[in-house]
Amino acid sequence: MKYCVECGSEYQDKVTECADCPGSQLVDAATMRERGLPLPHERDTREFIRVGTAEDPLTAEDYVRMLESEHIPVFSRPRRGGTVDVLTTGNPMPWWEILVPEEHVQRATELLAREKAQLDATSDEAARAAEEEELETEAANAASPHT
């Protein structure tokens, strides 16, 4: 049997190209293992657990990048909540879930808490800087003579 290196689909030996991934290479099982690619029957069946949430997709991307840099498998997905939910239920649910395999939950939770604290501190600093700039502008406008 041959396998597509892109999607992992299994093909008979006489087939030369994956039907779903035009141009991708078909290789034997030994080559797949050498490249660290799973065979269809060896797919990842781990359960992923929610370790955090994000209010927006940019924050979710930041969390995902941080966890990936720590070699923690992760994915994020949008929740099915929205503005209408806030209006109808009064419950403002976060939009994005951050999920990791069960064996990485504790470490990922710690890292996300640290990252969230850092993002909150950066946000607070930006808000203070904006307030200071506004006060300086108001003071400069008050000091200048009006014509």
LOTIGU-262843 format. One record per residue (C-alpha): residue number from 1; x, y, z. Coordinates in Angstrom, 1 decimal. Example, Ala and Ser with C-alpha at 12.3 -4.5 7.8 and 13.67 -1.06 7.14 Angstrom:
<nodes>
k / x / y / z
1 / 12.3 / -4.5 / 7.8
2 / 13.7 / -1.1 / 7.1
</nodes>
This chain:
<nodes>
k / x / y / z
1 / 0.0 / 0.0 / 0.0
2 / 1.0 / 3.6 / -0.6
3 / 0.0 / 6.7 / 1.4
4 / -0.3 / 10.4 / 0.6
5 / 2.3 / 12.4 / 2.6
6 / -0.2 / 15.4 / 2.7
7 / -3.5 / 13.8 / 3.9
8 / -2.5 / 10.2 / 4.8
9 / -5.0 / 8.6 / 2.4
10 / -4.3 / 5.0 / 1.6
11 / -3.9 / 3.9 / -2.1
12 / -3.1 / 0.7 / -3.9
13 / 0.4 / 0.4 / -5.2
14 / -0.5 / 1.1 / -8.8
15 / -1.9 / 4.6 / -8.0
16 / 0.6 / 7.4 / -8.6
17 / -1.2 / 10.5 / -7.3
18 / -3.5 / 11.4 / -4.4
19 / -7.1 / 12.2 / -5.6
20 / -7.4 / 14.9 / -2.9
21 / -3.9 / 16.4 / -3.0
22 / -2.8 / 16.8 / -6.6
23 / 1.0 / 16.8 / -6.9
24 / 1.7 / 15.3 / -3.5
25 / 3.9 / 12.3 / -3.2
26 / 2.7 / 8.8 / -2.4
27 / 5.1 / 6.7 / -0.3
28 / 5.1 / 3.3 / 1.5
29 / 4.4 / 2.8 / 5.2
30 / 8.1 / 2.7 / 6.1
31 / 8.8 / 6.0 / 4.5
32 / 5.8 / 7.5 / 6.3
33 / 7.2 / 6.3 / 9.6
34 / 10.7 / 7.6 / 8.7
35 / 9.2 / 11.1 / 8.1
36 / 7.2 / 10.9 / 11.4
37 / 3.8 / 10.9 / 9.5
38 / 1.0 / 8.8 / 11.0
39 / -0.7 / 6.2 / 9.0
40 / -4.5 / 6.3 / 8.8
41 / -5.0 / 3.7 / 11.5
42 / -2.4 / 5.5 / 13.7
43 / -4.2 / 8.8 / 13.8
44 / -4.1 / 10.9 / 17.0
45 / -7.0 / 9.9 / 19.2
46 / -6.1 / 11.9 / 22.2
47 / -8.9 / 13.9 / 23.9
48 / -8.3 / 17.6 / 23.9
49 / -9.4 / 19.6 / 26.9
50 / -10.3 / 23.3 / 27.1
51 / -7.6 / 25.1 / 29.1
52 / -8.6 / 28.7 / 28.4
53 / -10.6 / 31.1 / 26.4
54 / -10.0 / 34.2 / 24.4
55 / -12.3 / 37.2 / 23.7
56 / -11.1 / 37.6 / 20.1
57 / -9.3 / 35.7 / 17.4
58 / -6.1 / 37.7 / 17.7
59 / -5.7 / 36.8 / 21.4
60 / -6.5 / 33.2 / 20.5
61 / -3.7 / 33.2 / 17.9
62 / -1.3 / 34.7 / 20.5
63 / -2.2 / 31.9 / 22.9
64 / -1.8 / 29.2 / 20.3
65 / 1.6 / 30.5 / 19.2
66 / 2.8 / 30.7 / 22.8
67 / 1.8 / 27.1 / 23.5
68 / 3.2 / 25.8 / 20.2
69 / 6.5 / 27.5 / 21.1
70 / 6.5 / 25.4 / 24.3
71 / 5.9 / 22.2 / 22.1
72 / 2.3 / 21.7 / 23.4
73 / -0.1 / 20.5 / 20.8
74 / -2.9 / 23.0 / 20.7
75 / -5.9 / 24.2 / 18.6
76 / -8.4 / 26.9 / 19.1
77 / -12.0 / 27.0 / 17.9
78 / -14.7 / 29.6 / 17.9
79 / -17.6 / 28.9 / 20.3
80 / -21.2 / 29.1 / 19.1
81 / -21.9 / 32.2 / 21.2
82 / -22.4 / 35.7 / 19.9
83 / -23.9 / 39.1 / 20.6
84 / -27.4 / 37.7 / 20.4
85 / -26.5 / 35.4 / 23.3
86 / -25.6 / 38.4 / 25.5
87 / -28.9 / 40.1 / 24.6
88 / -31.0 / 37.0 / 25.2
89 / -29.2 / 35.4 / 28.2
90 / -27.2 / 38.2 / 29.6
91 / -24.2 / 35.8 / 29.6
92 / -21.2 / 37.2 / 27.7
93 / -19.4 / 34.0 / 26.8
94 / -15.8 / 34.1 / 25.4
95 / -15.7 / 33.5 / 21.6
96 / -12.6 / 31.2 / 21.4
97 / -11.7 / 28.0 / 23.2
98 / -8.1 / 26.9 / 23.6
99 / -7.7 / 23.2 / 23.7
100 / -4.7 / 20.9 / 24.5
101 / -4.3 / 17.1 / 25.0
102 / -5.1 / 15.9 / 28.5
103 / -1.5 / 15.2 / 29.4
104 / -0.6 / 18.9 / 28.8
105 / -3.5 / 20.6 / 30.7
106 / -1.6 / 21.6 / 33.8
107 / 1.4 / 23.1 / 32.0
108 / -0.8 / 24.8 / 29.4
109 / -3.0 / 26.3 / 32.1
110 / 0.0 / 27.8 / 33.9
111 / 1.4 / 29.2 / 30.7
112 / -1.9 / 30.7 / 29.6
113 / -2.3 / 32.4 / 33.1
114 / 1.1 / 33.9 / 32.7
115 / 0.5 / 35.1 / 29.2
116 / -2.9 / 36.5 / 30.1
117 / -1.3 / 38.5 / 33.0
118 / 1.4 / 39.8 / 30.7
119 / -1.2 / 40.8 / 28.1
120 / -3.4 / 42.5 / 30.8
121 / -0.3 / 44.4 / 32.1
122 / 0.6 / 45.6 / 28.6
123 / -3.0 / 46.7 / 28.0
124 / -3.0 / 48.6 / 31.3
125 / 0.3 / 50.3 / 30.4
126 / -1.1 / 51.3 / 27.0
127 / -4.3 / 52.8 / 28.7
128 / -2.1 / 54.8 / 31.2
129 / 0.1 / 56.1 / 28.3
130 / -3.0 / 57.1 / 26.4
131 / -4.5 / 58.9 / 29.4
132 / -1.2 / 60.7 / 30.1
133 / -0.9 / 61.8 / 26.4
134 / -4.5 / 63.1 / 26.6
135 / -3.8 / 65.1 / 29.7
136 / -0.6 / 66.6 / 28.2
137 / -2.6 / 67.6 / 25.1
138 / -5.3 / 69.2 / 27.2
139 / -2.7 / 71.1 / 29.2
140 / -0.9 / 72.3 / 26.0
141 / -4.2 / 73.4 / 24.6
142 / -5.2 / 75.2 / 27.8
143 / -1.8 / 77.0 / 27.9
144 / -1.9 / 78.2 / 24.3
145 / -3.6 / 81.6 / 23.8
146 / -7.0 / 81.5 / 22.1
147 / -7.5 / 83.8 / 19.1
</nodes>
